[in-house]
Amino acid sequence: MEIYYNDKTLYVNLDELRNNSTLRLLKSRVFNIINDYDIENIVLNLINDNKNNDLLDEFIYEYEKKYHGNLLIK
């Protein structure tokens, strides 16, 4: 997982979202950064084409429940 900030946007590059452990790590890191720095624009780039839609849906649901920013999934 690679996370960087540029031009008012937090970019998260993730090789794959394969299990609950990866999901917990993603949420922990991204949500802590959002809380600390009040970032509204997030780009989540899933590099591997094998996207686990259930885990991705869970991340999106929790993000939208807690935050009111802009989330883009690539």
PDB file of N, CA, C and O in Angstrom:
ATOM      1  N   MET A   1       0.848  -1.169   0.000  1.00  0.00           N
ATOM      2  CA  MET A   1       0.000   0.000   0.000  1.00  0.00           C
ATOM      3  C   MET A   1       0.897   1.236   0.000  1.00  0.00           C
ATOM      4  O   MET A   1       1.822   1.361   0.803  1.00  0.00           O
ATOM      5  N   GLU A   2       0.594   2.135  -0.919  1.00  0.00           N
ATOM      6  CA  GLU A   2       1.324   3.391  -1.007  1.00  0.00           C
ATOM      7  C   GLU A   2       0.313   4.521  -0.839  1.00  0.00           C
ATOM      8  O   GLU A   2      -0.713   4.557  -1.519  1.00  0.00           O
ATOM      9  N   ILE A   3       0.615   5.441   0.074  1.00  0.00           N
ATOM     10  CA  ILE A   3      -0.273   6.565   0.340  1.00  0.00           C
ATOM     11  C   ILE A   3       0.546   7.846   0.218  1.00  0.00           C
ATOM     12  O   ILE A   3       1.624   7.967   0.799  1.00  0.00           O
ATOM     13  N   TYR A   4       0.018   8.798  -0.544  1.00  0.00           N
ATOM     14  CA  TYR A   4       0.684  10.086  -0.640  1.00  0.00           C
ATOM     15  C   TYR A   4      -0.342  11.187  -0.856  1.00  0.00           C
ATOM     16  O   TYR A   4      -1.467  10.941  -1.293  1.00  0.00           O
ATOM     17  N   TYR A   5       0.071  12.399  -0.539  1.00  0.00           N
ATOM     18  CA  TYR A   5      -0.805  13.561  -0.625  1.00  0.00           C
ATOM     19  C   TYR A   5      -0.231  14.522  -1.657  1.00  0.00           C
ATOM     20  O   TYR A   5       0.961  14.829  -1.643  1.00  0.00           O
ATOM     21  N   ASN A   6      -1.101  14.995  -2.558  1.00  0.00           N
ATOM     22  CA  ASN A   6      -0.655  15.938  -3.572  1.00  0.00           C
ATOM     23  C   ASN A   6      -1.858  16.759  -4.032  1.00  0.00           C
ATOM     24  O   ASN A   6      -2.919  16.205  -4.318  1.00  0.00           O
ATOM     25  N   ASP A   7      -1.692  18.052  -4.099  1.00  0.00           N
ATOM     26  CA  ASP A   7      -2.711  18.952  -4.640  1.00  0.00           C
ATOM     27  C   ASP A   7      -4.078  18.750  -3.983  1.00  0.00           C
ATOM     28  O   ASP A   7      -5.082  18.573  -4.673  1.00  0.00           O
ATOM     29  N   LYS A   8      -4.112  18.778  -2.664  1.00  0.00           N
ATOM     30  CA  LYS A   8      -5.335  18.667  -1.856  1.00  0.00           C
ATOM     31  C   LYS A   8      -6.062  17.330  -2.011  1.00  0.00           C
ATOM     32  O   LYS A   8      -7.264  17.241  -1.760  1.00  0.00           O
ATOM     33  N   THR A   9      -5.339  16.304  -2.418  1.00  0.00           N
ATOM     34  CA  THR A   9      -5.935  14.981  -2.611  1.00  0.00           C
ATOM     35  C   THR A   9      -5.041  13.918  -1.993  1.00  0.00           C
ATOM     36  O   THR A   9      -3.819  13.952  -2.136  1.00  0.00           O
ATOM     37  N   LEU A  10      -5.672  12.969  -1.299  1.00  0.00           N
ATOM     38  CA  LEU A  10      -4.962  11.815  -0.754  1.00  0.00           C
ATOM     39  C   LEU A  10      -5.083  10.674  -1.749  1.00  0.00           C
ATOM     40  O   LEU A  10      -6.185  10.247  -2.097  1.00  0.00           O
ATOM     41  N   TYR A  11      -3.933  10.187  -2.202  1.00  0.00           N
ATOM     42  CA  TYR A  11      -3.901   9.076  -3.155  1.00  0.00           C
ATOM     43  C   TYR A  11      -3.497   7.806  -2.422  1.00  0.00           C
ATOM     44  O   TYR A  11      -2.533   7.792  -1.657  1.00  0.00           O
ATOM     45  N   VAL A  12      -4.247   6.742  -2.668  1.00  0.00           N
ATOM     46  CA  VAL A  12      -3.958   5.452  -2.050  1.00  0.00           C
ATOM     47  C   VAL A  12      -3.842   4.420  -3.167  1.00  0.00           C
ATOM     48  O   VAL A  12      -4.818   4.130  -3.858  1.00  0.00           O
ATOM     49  N   ASN A  13      -2.646   3.871  -3.338  1.00  0.00           N
ATOM     50  CA  ASN A  13      -2.420   2.794  -4.306  1.00  0.00           C
ATOM     51  C   ASN A  13      -2.365   1.491  -3.538  1.00  0.00           C
ATOM     52  O   ASN A  13      -1.548   1.325  -2.632  1.00  0.00           O
ATOM     53  N   LEU A  14      -3.228   0.578  -3.900  1.00  0.00           N
ATOM     54  CA  LEU A  14      -3.336  -0.694  -3.198  1.00  0.00           C
ATOM     55  C   LEU A  14      -3.238  -1.820  -4.213  1.00  0.00           C
ATOM     56  O   LEU A  14      -3.981  -1.847  -5.194  1.00  0.00           O
ATOM     57  N   ASP A  15      -2.318  -2.751  -3.976  1.00  0.00           N
ATOM     58  CA  ASP A  15      -2.139  -3.862  -4.916  1.00  0.00           C
ATOM     59  C   ASP A  15      -3.422  -4.655  -5.090  1.00  0.00           C
ATOM     60  O   ASP A  15      -3.851  -4.908  -6.216  1.00  0.00           O
ATOM     61  N   GLU A  16      -4.026  -5.042  -3.999  1.00  0.00           N
ATOM     62  CA  GLU A  16      -5.320  -5.719  -4.076  1.00  0.00           C
ATOM     63  C   GLU A  16      -5.986  -5.709  -2.710  1.00  0.00           C
ATOM     64  O   GLU A  16      -5.324  -5.676  -1.672  1.00  0.00           O
ATOM     65  N   LEU A  17      -7.286  -5.737  -2.737  1.00  0.00           N
ATOM     66  CA  LEU A  17      -8.098  -5.775  -1.523  1.00  0.00           C
ATOM     67  C   LEU A  17      -8.578  -7.210  -1.390  1.00  0.00           C
ATOM     68  O   LEU A  17      -9.657  -7.564  -1.864  1.00  0.00           O
ATOM     69  N   ARG A  18      -7.756  -8.039  -0.734  1.00  0.00           N
ATOM     70  CA  ARG A  18      -7.994  -9.488  -0.797  1.00  0.00           C
ATOM     71  C   ARG A  18      -8.728 -10.084   0.385  1.00  0.00           C
ATOM     72  O   ARG A  18      -9.371 -11.123   0.237  1.00  0.00           O
ATOM     73  N   ASN A  19      -8.655  -9.456   1.568  1.00  0.00           N
ATOM     74  CA  ASN A  19      -9.312 -10.062   2.730  1.00  0.00           C
ATOM     75  C   ASN A  19      -9.626  -8.997   3.781  1.00  0.00           C
ATOM     76  O   ASN A  19      -9.304  -7.822   3.603  1.00  0.00           O
ATOM     77  N   ASN A  20     -10.251  -9.418   4.866  1.00  0.00           N
ATOM     78  CA  ASN A  20     -10.635  -8.479   5.924  1.00  0.00           C
ATOM     79  C   ASN A  20      -9.438  -7.810   6.585  1.00  0.00           C
ATOM     80  O   ASN A  20      -9.534  -6.669   7.038  1.00  0.00           O
ATOM     81  N   SER A  21      -8.330  -8.501   6.642  1.00  0.00           N
ATOM     82  CA  SER A  21      -7.122  -7.922   7.226  1.00  0.00           C
ATOM     83  C   SER A  21      -6.641  -6.719   6.410  1.00  0.00           C
ATOM     84  O   SER A  21      -6.274  -5.683   6.964  1.00  0.00           O
ATOM     85  N   THR A  22      -6.651  -6.875   5.105  1.00  0.00           N
ATOM     86  CA  THR A  22      -6.256  -5.776   4.226  1.00  0.00           C
ATOM     87  C   THR A  22      -7.245  -4.624   4.340  1.00  0.00           C
ATOM     88  O   THR A  22      -6.850  -3.458   4.334  1.00  0.00           O
ATOM     89  N   LEU A  23      -8.516  -4.946   4.442  1.00  0.00           N
ATOM     90  CA  LEU A  23      -9.543  -3.923   4.594  1.00  0.00           C
ATOM     91  C   LEU A  23      -9.353  -3.144   5.896  1.00  0.00           C
ATOM     92  O   LEU A  23      -9.434  -1.916   5.898  1.00  0.00           O
ATOM     93  N   ARG A  24      -9.104  -3.840   6.992  1.00  0.00           N
ATOM     94  CA  ARG A  24      -8.880  -3.169   8.283  1.00  0.00           C
ATOM     95  C   ARG A  24      -7.672  -2.243   8.216  1.00  0.00           C
ATOM     96  O   ARG A  24      -7.717  -1.127   8.734  1.00  0.00           O
ATOM     97  N   LEU A  25      -6.603  -2.694   7.587  1.00  0.00           N
ATOM     98  CA  LEU A  25      -5.397  -1.879   7.447  1.00  0.00           C
ATOM     99  C   LEU A  25      -5.689  -0.641   6.604  1.00  0.00           C
ATOM    100  O   LEU A  25      -5.278   0.464   6.957  1.00  0.00           O
ATOM    101  N   LEU A  26      -6.387  -0.820   5.509  1.00  0.00           N
ATOM    102  CA  LEU A  26      -6.751   0.297   4.635  1.00  0.00           C
ATOM    103  C   LEU A  26      -7.584   1.325   5.397  1.00  0.00           C
ATOM    104  O   LEU A  26      -7.272   2.516   5.378  1.00  0.00           O
ATOM    105  N   LYS A  27      -8.635   0.869   6.063  1.00  0.00           N
ATOM    106  CA  LYS A  27      -9.495   1.784   6.813  1.00  0.00           C
ATOM    107  C   LYS A  27      -8.727   2.498   7.908  1.00  0.00           C
ATOM    108  O   LYS A  27      -8.875   3.707   8.088  1.00  0.00           O
ATOM    109  N   SER A  28      -7.922   1.772   8.628  1.00  0.00           N
ATOM    110  CA  SER A  28      -7.156   2.363   9.724  1.00  0.00           C
ATOM    111  C   SER A  28      -6.243   3.482   9.222  1.00  0.00           C
ATOM    112  O   SER A  28      -6.247   4.585   9.769  1.00  0.00           O
ATOM    113  N   ARG A  29      -5.482   3.200   8.203  1.00  0.00           N
ATOM    114  CA  ARG A  29      -4.537   4.199   7.691  1.00  0.00           C
ATOM    115  C   ARG A  29      -5.236   5.397   7.057  1.00  0.00           C
ATOM    116  O   ARG A  29      -4.916   6.545   7.365  1.00  0.00           O
ATOM    117  N   VAL A  30      -6.175   5.128   6.188  1.00  0.00           N
ATOM    118  CA  VAL A  30      -6.846   6.217   5.473  1.00  0.00           C
ATOM    119  C   VAL A  30      -7.686   7.053   6.426  1.00  0.00           C
ATOM    120  O   VAL A  30      -7.611   8.281   6.388  1.00  0.00           O
ATOM    121  N   PHE A  31      -8.477   6.425   7.274  1.00  0.00           N
ATOM    122  CA  PHE A  31      -9.339   7.172   8.176  1.00  0.00           C
ATOM    123  C   PHE A  31      -8.534   7.978   9.193  1.00  0.00           C
ATOM    124  O   PHE A  31      -8.934   9.088   9.546  1.00  0.00           O
ATOM    125  N   ASN A  32      -7.422   7.450   9.667  1.00  0.00           N
ATOM    126  CA  ASN A  32      -6.573   8.218  10.585  1.00  0.00           C
ATOM    127  C   ASN A  32      -5.997   9.454   9.907  1.00  0.00           C
ATOM    128  O   ASN A  32      -5.946  10.525  10.511  1.00  0.00           O
ATOM    129  N   ILE A  33      -5.572   9.316   8.679  1.00  0.00           N
ATOM    130  CA  ILE A  33      -5.034  10.469   7.941  1.00  0.00           C
ATOM    131  C   ILE A  33      -6.126  11.502   7.708  1.00  0.00           C
ATOM    132  O   ILE A  33      -5.899  12.698   7.887  1.00  0.00           O
ATOM    133  N   ILE A  34      -7.308  11.049   7.312  1.00  0.00           N
ATOM    134  CA  ILE A  34      -8.420  11.971   7.085  1.00  0.00           C
ATOM    135  C   ILE A  34      -8.761  12.715   8.370  1.00  0.00           C
ATOM    136  O   ILE A  34      -8.978  13.927   8.347  1.00  0.00           O
ATOM    137  N   ASN A  35      -8.807  12.006   9.478  1.00  0.00           N
ATOM    138  CA  ASN A  35      -9.121  12.642  10.762  1.00  0.00           C
ATOM    139  C   ASN A  35      -8.065  13.648  11.172  1.00  0.00           C
ATOM    140  O   ASN A  35      -8.394  14.726  11.668  1.00  0.00           O
ATOM    141  N   ASP A  36      -6.803  13.312  10.971  1.00  0.00           N
ATOM    142  CA  ASP A  36      -5.707  14.191  11.390  1.00  0.00           C
ATOM    143  C   ASP A  36      -5.566  15.436  10.518  1.00  0.00           C
ATOM    144  O   ASP A  36      -5.228  16.508  11.022  1.00  0.00           O
ATOM    145  N   TYR A  37      -5.820  15.308   9.232  1.00  0.00           N
ATOM    146  CA  TYR A  37      -5.523  16.398   8.301  1.00  0.00           C
ATOM    147  C   TYR A  37      -6.748  16.974   7.589  1.00  0.00           C
ATOM    148  O   TYR A  37      -6.611  17.872   6.758  1.00  0.00           O
ATOM    149  N   ASP A  38      -7.939  16.470   7.902  1.00  0.00           N
ATOM    150  CA  ASP A  38      -9.180  17.005   7.336  1.00  0.00           C
ATOM    151  C   ASP A  38      -9.121  17.063   5.807  1.00  0.00           C
ATOM    152  O   ASP A  38      -9.344  18.113   5.205  1.00  0.00           O
ATOM    153  N   ILE A  39      -8.821  15.931   5.198  1.00  0.00           N
ATOM    154  CA  ILE A  39      -8.712  15.821   3.745  1.00  0.00           C
ATOM    155  C   ILE A  39     -10.068  15.402   3.183  1.00  0.00           C
ATOM    156  O   ILE A  39     -10.700  14.477   3.693  1.00  0.00           O
ATOM    157  N   GLU A  40     -10.507  16.084   2.138  1.00  0.00           N
ATOM    158  CA  GLU A  40     -11.823  15.796   1.567  1.00  0.00           C
ATOM    159  C   GLU A  40     -11.761  14.986   0.278  1.00  0.00           C
ATOM    160  O   GLU A  40     -12.750  14.344  -0.076  1.00  0.00           O
ATOM    161  N   ASN A  41     -10.651  14.990  -0.427  1.00  0.00           N
ATOM    162  CA  ASN A  41     -10.556  14.296  -1.712  1.00  0.00           C
ATOM    163  C   ASN A  41      -9.662  13.063  -1.575  1.00  0.00           C
ATOM    164  O   ASN A  41      -8.497  13.160  -1.190  1.00  0.00           O
ATOM    165  N   ILE A  42     -10.231  11.909  -1.898  1.00  0.00           N
ATOM    166  CA  ILE A  42      -9.518  10.630  -1.803  1.00  0.00           C
ATOM    167  C   ILE A  42      -9.603   9.930  -3.162  1.00  0.00           C
ATOM    168  O   ILE A  42     -10.672   9.856  -3.768  1.00  0.00           O
ATOM    169  N   VAL A  43      -8.461   9.418  -3.629  1.00  0.00           N
ATOM    170  CA  VAL A  43      -8.434   8.584  -4.823  1.00  0.00           C
ATOM    171  C   VAL A  43      -7.876   7.235  -4.402  1.00  0.00           C
ATOM    172  O   VAL A  43      -6.727   7.132  -3.972  1.00  0.00           O
ATOM    173  N   LEU A  44      -8.695   6.208  -4.529  1.00  0.00           N
ATOM    174  CA  LEU A  44      -8.292   4.845  -4.204  1.00  0.00           C
ATOM    175  C   LEU A  44      -8.039   4.114  -5.511  1.00  0.00           C
ATOM    176  O   LEU A  44      -8.963   3.868  -6.286  1.00  0.00           O
ATOM    177  N   ASN A  45      -6.777   3.767  -5.751  1.00  0.00           N
ATOM    178  CA  ASN A  45      -6.380   3.095  -6.976  1.00  0.00           C
ATOM    179  C   ASN A  45      -6.080   1.635  -6.663  1.00  0.00           C
ATOM    180  O   ASN A  45      -5.058   1.322  -6.052  1.00  0.00           O
ATOM    181  N   LEU A  46      -6.981   0.736  -7.085  1.00  0.00           N
ATOM    182  CA  LEU A  46      -6.774  -0.697  -6.901  1.00  0.00           C
ATOM    183  C   LEU A  46      -6.039  -1.212  -8.131  1.00  0.00           C
ATOM    184  O   LEU A  46      -6.611  -1.292  -9.218  1.00  0.00           O
ATOM    185  N   ILE A  47      -4.780  -1.556  -7.956  1.00  0.00           N
ATOM    186  CA  ILE A  47      -3.905  -1.899  -9.067  1.00  0.00           C
ATOM    187  C   ILE A  47      -4.271  -3.241  -9.691  1.00  0.00           C
ATOM    188  O   ILE A  47      -4.266  -3.369 -10.915  1.00  0.00           O
ATOM    189  N   ASN A  48      -4.582  -4.223  -8.891  1.00  0.00           N
ATOM    190  CA  ASN A  48      -4.926  -5.544  -9.394  1.00  0.00           C
ATOM    191  C   ASN A  48      -6.380  -5.546  -9.855  1.00  0.00           C
ATOM    192  O   ASN A  48      -7.237  -4.952  -9.201  1.00  0.00           O
ATOM    193  N   ASP A  49      -6.661  -6.202 -10.964  1.00  0.00           N
ATOM    194  CA  ASP A  49      -8.024  -6.252 -11.489  1.00  0.00           C
ATOM    195  C   ASP A  49      -8.956  -7.147 -10.681  1.00  0.00           C
ATOM    196  O   ASP A  49     -10.172  -7.071 -10.856  1.00  0.00           O
ATOM    197  N   ASN A  50      -8.425  -7.988  -9.807  1.00  0.00           N
ATOM    198  CA  ASN A  50      -9.250  -8.897  -9.001  1.00  0.00           C
ATOM    199  C   ASN A  50      -9.814  -8.159  -7.800  1.00  0.00           C
ATOM    200  O   ASN A  50      -9.400  -8.403  -6.667  1.00  0.00           O
ATOM    201  N   LYS A  51     -10.749  -7.267  -8.039  1.00  0.00           N
ATOM    202  CA  LYS A  51     -11.325  -6.457  -6.971  1.00  0.00           C
ATOM    203  C   LYS A  51     -12.360  -7.271  -6.212  1.00  0.00           C
ATOM    204  O   LYS A  51     -13.246  -7.881  -6.811  1.00  0.00           O
ATOM    205  N   ASN A  52     -12.243  -7.277  -4.893  1.00  0.00           N
ATOM    206  CA  ASN A  52     -13.233  -7.931  -4.053  1.00  0.00           C
ATOM    207  C   ASN A  52     -14.342  -6.911  -3.803  1.00  0.00           C
ATOM    208  O   ASN A  52     -14.194  -6.018  -2.969  1.00  0.00           O
ATOM    209  N   ASN A  53     -15.433  -7.045  -4.517  1.00  0.00           N
ATOM    210  CA  ASN A  53     -16.492  -6.046  -4.457  1.00  0.00           C
ATOM    211  C   ASN A  53     -17.129  -5.930  -3.083  1.00  0.00           C
ATOM    212  O   ASN A  53     -17.525  -4.834  -2.688  1.00  0.00           O
ATOM    213  N   ASP A  54     -17.239  -7.030  -2.341  1.00  0.00           N
ATOM    214  CA  ASP A  54     -17.825  -6.957  -1.002  1.00  0.00           C
ATOM    215  C   ASP A  54     -16.958  -6.119  -0.074  1.00  0.00           C
ATOM    216  O   ASP A  54     -17.478  -5.293   0.676  1.00  0.00           O
ATOM    217  N   LEU A  55     -15.652  -6.319  -0.112  1.00  0.00           N
ATOM    218  CA  LEU A  55     -14.752  -5.537   0.737  1.00  0.00           C
ATOM    219  C   LEU A  55     -14.715  -4.080   0.289  1.00  0.00           C
ATOM    220  O   LEU A  55     -14.685  -3.172   1.120  1.00  0.00           O
ATOM    221  N   LEU A  56     -14.718  -3.860  -0.997  1.00  0.00           N
ATOM    222  CA  LEU A  56     -14.731  -2.504  -1.525  1.00  0.00           C
ATOM    223  C   LEU A  56     -16.026  -1.794  -1.136  1.00  0.00           C
ATOM    224  O   LEU A  56     -16.001  -0.628  -0.744  1.00  0.00           O
ATOM    225  N   ASP A  57     -17.146  -2.488  -1.243  1.00  0.00           N
ATOM    226  CA  ASP A  57     -18.433  -1.911  -0.837  1.00  0.00           C
ATOM    227  C   ASP A  57     -18.436  -1.566   0.648  1.00  0.00           C
ATOM    228  O   ASP A  57     -18.990  -0.541   1.047  1.00  0.00           O
ATOM    229  N   GLU A  58     -17.825  -2.411   1.461  1.00  0.00           N
ATOM    230  CA  GLU A  58     -17.758  -2.143   2.895  1.00  0.00           C
ATOM    231  C   GLU A  58     -16.933  -0.884   3.178  1.00  0.00           C
ATOM    232  O   GLU A  58     -17.314  -0.063   4.013  1.00  0.00           O
ATOM    233  N   PHE A  59     -15.810  -0.737   2.485  1.00  0.00           N
ATOM    234  CA  PHE A  59     -14.976   0.458   2.654  1.00  0.00           C
ATOM    235  C   PHE A  59     -15.759   1.710   2.247  1.00  0.00           C
ATOM    236  O   PHE A  59     -15.758   2.705   2.970  1.00  0.00           O
ATOM    237  N   ILE A  60     -16.419   1.661   1.103  1.00  0.00           N
ATOM    238  CA  ILE A  60     -17.189   2.809   0.611  1.00  0.00           C
ATOM    239  C   ILE A  60     -18.317   3.158   1.584  1.00  0.00           C
ATOM    240  O   ILE A  60     -18.536   4.328   1.896  1.00  0.00           O
ATOM    241  N   TYR A  61     -19.025   2.139   2.057  1.00  0.00           N
ATOM    242  CA  TYR A  61     -20.125   2.360   3.002  1.00  0.00           C
ATOM    243  C   TYR A  61     -19.629   3.061   4.263  1.00  0.00           C
ATOM    244  O   TYR A  61     -20.225   4.040   4.712  1.00  0.00           O
ATOM    245  N   GLU A  62     -18.546   2.558   4.826  1.00  0.00           N
ATOM    246  CA  GLU A  62     -18.033   3.151   6.064  1.00  0.00           C
ATOM    247  C   GLU A  62     -17.483   4.556   5.825  1.00  0.00           C
ATOM    248  O   GLU A  62     -17.654   5.438   6.666  1.00  0.00           O
ATOM    249  N   TYR A  63     -16.830   4.770   4.694  1.00  0.00           N
ATOM    250  CA  TYR A  63     -16.333   6.108   4.360  1.00  0.00           C
ATOM    251  C   TYR A  63     -17.494   7.095   4.262  1.00  0.00           C
ATOM    252  O   TYR A  63     -17.447   8.173   4.854  1.00  0.00           O
ATOM    253  N   GLU A  64     -18.524   6.730   3.523  1.00  0.00           N
ATOM    254  CA  GLU A  64     -19.662   7.630   3.340  1.00  0.00           C
ATOM    255  C   GLU A  64     -20.434   7.869   4.627  1.00  0.00           C
ATOM    256  O   GLU A  64     -21.034   8.928   4.811  1.00  0.00           O
ATOM    257  N   LYS A  65     -20.420   6.893   5.507  1.00  0.00           N
ATOM    258  CA  LYS A  65     -21.099   7.008   6.798  1.00  0.00           C
ATOM    259  C   LYS A  65     -20.374   8.011   7.709  1.00  0.00           C
ATOM    260  O   LYS A  65     -21.016   8.758   8.447  1.00  0.00           O
ATOM    261  N   LYS A  66     -19.043   8.023   7.655  1.00  0.00           N
ATOM    262  CA  LYS A  66     -18.251   8.857   8.559  1.00  0.00           C
ATOM    263  C   LYS A  66     -17.852  10.211   7.970  1.00  0.00           C
ATOM    264  O   LYS A  66     -17.705  11.187   8.705  1.00  0.00           O
ATOM    265  N   TYR A  67     -17.679  10.273   6.655  1.00  0.00           N
ATOM    266  CA  TYR A  67     -17.105  11.462   6.024  1.00  0.00           C
ATOM    267  C   TYR A  67     -17.997  11.930   4.874  1.00  0.00           C
ATOM    268  O   TYR A  67     -18.819  11.177   4.353  1.00  0.00           O
ATOM    269  N   HIS A  68     -17.814  13.159   4.507  1.00  0.00           N
ATOM    270  CA  HIS A  68     -18.642  13.734   3.436  1.00  0.00           C
ATOM    271  C   HIS A  68     -17.757  14.292   2.328  1.00  0.00           C
ATOM    272  O   HIS A  68     -18.088  15.304   1.711  1.00  0.00           O
ATOM    273  N   GLY A  69     -16.655  13.644   2.085  1.00  0.00           N
ATOM    274  CA  GLY A  69     -15.727  14.093   1.057  1.00  0.00           C
ATOM    275  C   GLY A  69     -15.997  13.435  -0.272  1.00  0.00           C
ATOM    276  O   GLY A  69     -17.057  12.851  -0.499  1.00  0.00           O
ATOM    277  N   ASN A  70     -15.024  13.541  -1.140  1.00  0.00           N
ATOM    278  CA  ASN A  70     -15.109  12.973  -2.480  1.00  0.00           C
ATOM    279  C   ASN A  70     -14.210  11.757  -2.564  1.00  0.00           C
ATOM    280  O   ASN A  70     -13.005  11.851  -2.328  1.00  0.00           O
ATOM    281  N   LEU A  71     -14.790  10.620  -2.899  1.00  0.00           N
ATOM    282  CA  LEU A  71     -14.054   9.367  -3.015  1.00  0.00           C
ATOM    283  C   LEU A  71     -14.136   8.887  -4.451  1.00  0.00           C
ATOM    284  O   LEU A  71     -15.226   8.699  -4.992  1.00  0.00           O
ATOM    285  N   LEU A  72     -12.977   8.689  -5.066  1.00  0.00           N
ATOM    286  CA  LEU A  72     -12.902   8.180  -6.425  1.00  0.00           C
ATOM    287  C   LEU A  72     -12.177   6.848  -6.397  1.00  0.00           C
ATOM    288  O   LEU A  72     -11.073   6.746  -5.863  1.00  0.00           O
ATOM    289  N   ILE A  73     -12.800   5.822  -6.976  1.00  0.00           N
ATOM    290  CA  ILE A  73     -12.203   4.479  -7.033  1.00  0.00           C
ATOM    291  C   ILE A  73     -11.786   4.223  -8.480  1.00  0.00           C
ATOM    292  O   ILE A  73     -12.588   4.356  -9.404  1.00  0.00           O
ATOM    293  N   LYS A  74     -10.531   3.857  -8.658  1.00  0.00           N
ATOM    294  CA  LYS A  74     -10.034   3.546 -10.015  1.00  0.00           C
ATOM    295  C   LYS A  74      -9.693   2.084 -10.098  1.00  0.00           C
ATOM    296  O   LYS A  74      -9.258   1.611 -11.149  1.00  0.00           O
TER     297      LYS A  74
END
